[in-house]
C-alpha cells in the first residue's frame, strides 16, 4: 500500500517552505516571508516540487538548502544538503555589529570574538583586540581544519565597540 503524500518527509518539507514564506502566523515567517523570500511559482505545486527534488538528488538524510540565503526557493537557488553543509554559509545575524559572519564584539571582554559553527555547535576561535585579527584568525582556522565554510572578507577595521557604517 502506498503512503499518502501528506505523510511523506518530502511533502512536509514542501509545506514547511510554504509556511515560512507565506504564513505570517508561522513562528519563523519573520526570517523568510517578511523579508520577501518566496517560492518560485512552479513550486507552488507539490508535484512540480517533487519532480525537481527527485531529479536534484533528494534523500531522507538531506535538507533543502538555498545557495543564496537571501534568495528565493527556486530550482536554480536550491540544493539538497546535509546540516553540516548548510552550516558553511549561514547568513549574518541581525545582532551582528561587526559586518562579518563569525566575528562579534564582546562587551564583557572588550575584544572581538572569532567563532565558527561546526555540526550545529559553535567553536570559539579566540578573542582579539582588532576586528581584522579576528577575521584573519577565522580564515586561518578554516584553512587549518580544511573546512568548507566561507571565509570572511576584510573591508575595513573598526575600533573597539564602534558601529560599522559601511559594509
C-alpha positions as CSV (number, residue, x, y, z in Angstrom):
1,X,0.0,0.0,0.0
2,X,1.3,3.5,-1.0
3,X,2.0,6.1,1.7
4,X,-0.3,9.2,1.4
5,X,1.8,12.1,0.1
6,X,0.8,14.2,3.1
7,X,2.7,11.9,5.5
8,X,6.0,11.8,3.4
9,X,9.0,13.7,4.6
10,X,9.3,15.5,1.2
11,X,5.7,16.7,1.5
12,X,6.4,18.1,5.0
13,X,9.5,19.9,3.7
14,X,7.4,21.5,0.9
15,X,4.7,22.5,3.4
16,X,7.4,23.9,5.7
17,X,8.7,26.1,2.9
18,X,5.2,27.4,2.1
19,X,4.6,28.2,5.8
20,X,7.9,30.1,6.2
21,X,7.2,32.1,3.0
22,X,3.5,32.8,3.2
23,X,2.0,32.3,6.6
24,X,2.5,35.3,8.9
25,X,1.5,33.1,11.9
26,X,4.5,30.8,11.3
27,X,7.0,31.3,14.1
28,X,9.8,31.9,11.7
29,X,7.9,33.9,9.0
30,X,9.9,37.0,10.0
31,X,13.1,35.4,8.7
32,X,11.5,34.4,5.3
33,X,8.2,35.8,4.0
34,X,8.6,39.1,5.9
35,X,11.9,39.6,4.2
36,X,10.5,38.9,0.8
37,X,11.7,35.3,0.4
38,X,9.1,33.3,-1.6
39,X,8.8,30.1,-3.6
40,X,9.0,30.1,-7.3
41,X,5.6,29.9,-8.9
42,X,6.4,26.5,-10.3
43,X,7.0,25.1,-6.8
44,X,3.6,26.1,-5.5
45,X,2.5,22.7,-7.0
46,X,3.8,19.8,-4.8
47,X,4.1,17.6,-7.9
48,X,6.4,20.1,-9.6
49,X,8.5,20.4,-6.4
50,X,8.6,16.6,-6.0
51,X,9.8,16.2,-9.6
52,X,12.6,18.7,-9.0
53,X,13.5,17.1,-5.7
54,X,13.9,13.6,-7.2
55,X,15.9,14.9,-10.1
56,X,18.1,17.0,-7.8
57,X,19.1,14.1,-5.6
58,X,16.6,14.2,-2.7
59,X,17.5,11.7,0.1
60,X,16.0,11.2,3.5
61,X,19.1,12.4,5.3
62,X,19.3,15.7,3.4
63,X,17.6,19.1,3.9
64,X,16.6,21.7,1.4
65,X,19.2,24.5,1.2
66,X,19.2,27.8,-0.5
67,X,22.5,28.5,-2.1
68,X,22.0,32.3,-1.8
69,X,20.5,32.5,1.7
70,X,18.8,35.8,0.8
71,X,17.3,34.3,-2.4
72,X,14.0,32.6,-3.2
73,X,13.1,28.9,-3.1
74,X,13.6,28.0,-6.7
75,X,15.3,25.2,-8.6
76,X,18.3,27.4,-9.6
77,X,18.9,28.5,-6.0
78,X,18.2,25.3,-4.1
79,X,20.1,22.0,-3.5
80,X,19.8,19.1,-1.1
81,X,22.5,19.3,1.6
82,X,23.5,17.9,4.9
83,X,23.2,20.1,8.0
84,X,27.0,20.3,8.1
85,X,27.0,21.7,4.5
86,X,24.2,24.2,5.4
87,X,26.3,25.5,8.4
88,X,29.0,26.6,6.0
89,X,27.1,29.6,4.6
90,X,24.9,31.0,7.3
91,X,23.6,34.5,6.9
92,X,24.7,37.2,9.2
93,X,22.6,37.6,12.3
94,X,20.8,40.9,12.7
95,X,22.6,41.4,16.0
96,X,26.0,41.2,14.4
97,X,27.6,44.6,14.5
98,X,30.9,43.7,13.0
99,X,29.7,43.2,9.4
100,X,31.3,39.7,9.3
101,X,29.9,36.3,9.9
102,X,31.6,34.7,12.9
103,X,33.0,38.0,14.3
104,X,31.3,39.7,17.2
105,X,32.1,42.3,19.8
106,X,32.2,41.2,23.5
107,X,31.2,43.9,25.8
108,X,32.3,41.8,28.8
109,X,35.8,41.2,27.4
110,X,36.1,44.4,25.3
111,X,37.5,42.3,22.5
112,X,36.4,41.0,19.1
113,X,35.4,37.3,19.3
114,X,36.0,34.9,16.4
115,X,33.9,31.8,16.2
116,X,32.6,29.3,13.7
117,X,29.7,26.8,13.6
118,X,30.6,23.2,13.0
119,X,28.0,20.4,13.1
120,X,25.5,22.8,14.8
121,X,28.0,23.7,17.6
122,X,29.7,27.0,18.0
123,X,33.5,26.7,18.3
124,X,35.1,29.8,19.8
125,X,38.4,30.5,18.0
126,X,39.6,33.3,20.2
127,X,39.5,36.9,21.4
128,X,41.3,39.7,19.6
129,X,41.9,43.5,20.0
130,X,41.3,44.2,16.4
131,X,38.5,43.2,14.1
132,X,41.0,42.3,11.3
133,X,42.8,39.9,13.7
134,X,39.6,38.1,14.5
135,X,38.7,37.8,10.8
136,X,42.2,36.5,9.9
137,X,42.0,34.0,12.8
138,X,38.7,32.7,11.5
139,X,40.0,32.4,8.0
140,X,43.2,30.6,9.3
141,X,41.0,28.2,11.3
142,X,39.0,27.4,8.1
143,X,42.3,26.7,6.2
144,X,44.0,24.7,9.1
145,X,41.0,22.5,9.6
146,X,40.2,22.2,5.9
147,X,36.6,23.4,6.4
148,X,34.2,24.1,3.6
149,X,33.0,27.4,5.3
150,X,33.1,30.7,3.5
151,X,35.9,32.9,4.6
152,X,35.3,36.4,5.8
153,X,36.5,39.2,3.6
154,X,38.1,42.2,5.3
155,X,36.7,45.5,4.2
156,X,37.6,47.9,7.0
157,X,38.5,47.7,10.6
158,X,36.5,49.3,13.3
159,X,37.9,50.4,16.6
160,X,36.6,48.7,19.8
161,X,32.8,49.0,20.1
162,X,32.4,51.4,17.1
163,X,29.4,50.9,14.9
164,X,30.0,49.8,11.4
165,X,28.8,52.4,8.9
166,X,29.5,50.6,5.6
167,X,29.8,47.0,4.5
